Amino acid sequence: MIITANGNEFDTRLEGPEGAPVVTLSHSLCCDLTAWDELAEDLKSDYRVLRYSLRGHGESGSTPGPYDFKMLAADVAGIQDHYGVSRGHFIGLSIGGMIGQEFTLTYPERVESLVISSSLCALPDGAAALWPERIRSVQENGIQEQEDSSMARWFVPEALAKNPTLEARVRKMIRETSVDGYVGCCHAIAGIDMAGRNQAITAPTLVIVGRDDQGTPVSSSELIHSYIKGSELVVVDNASHQLAMEKPEEFNTHMRRHLAANS
């Protein structure tokens, strides 16, 4: 369902029984709300699952960048307001996990619990130069420039070898990301400044990461875990960045356990 929130059109989906605890899902760069198909299918019998495509991703509208995390968190608040959601759980992967941290800092009263998957609170050493180059490349050559490199970073090879339909599905999401949406979000990531600020997060928090994640390595999740008091850290073996699609059964088990403990 296309709705208007925070001055932009967003593709959204709300599933699950009325009155059940709400779980909001926020996906990675160059994906859309269908990246959560497996988790949403698993949760929607017991939870009210709200997912959306980021600004400039999937069927959501785009605006020229740069974006920042205050804007991207306000997008979530506006989408929740549209559906009358005032409090619930938040699960974010990659940039979605960065949005989740900012959302929890800005709107702490809305967050029952938080999951930060495959994410950052600060750029890893040596990563600062990557983002201007990715922005330049996509502006000059189009989003397809990111397709092969993203697939190589996001999955361990055997995950795609076992599931060719997954590869086609994810490549389609990358190609359908708008240049404005990609560039705007890249600016937000390049300016990330949550290390230390996220010490103010008091919501029960699960930090989860694939052991073979190249873009948001285990050390980045360890840093988040060190700042958020009482958080839990889970490292998933033989997995890379897109945990919800790469290892759905294991990922979903951790999500259900976390949600059950904090509902």
Secondary structure, DSSP 8 states (H G I E B T S, - for coil): -EEEETTEEEEEEEES-TTS-EEEEE--TT--GGGGHHHHHHHTTTSEEEEE--TTSTTS----S---HHHHHHHHHHHHHHTT--SEEEEEETHHHHHHHHHHHH-GGGEEEEEEES--SS--TT-TTHHHHHHHHHHHH-GGGGHHHHHHHHS-HHHHHH-HHHHHHHHHHHHTS-HHHHHHHHHHHHT---TTGGGG--S-EEEEEETT-SSS-HHHHHHHHHHSTT-EEEEETT--S-HHHHSHHHHHHHHHHHHHHH-
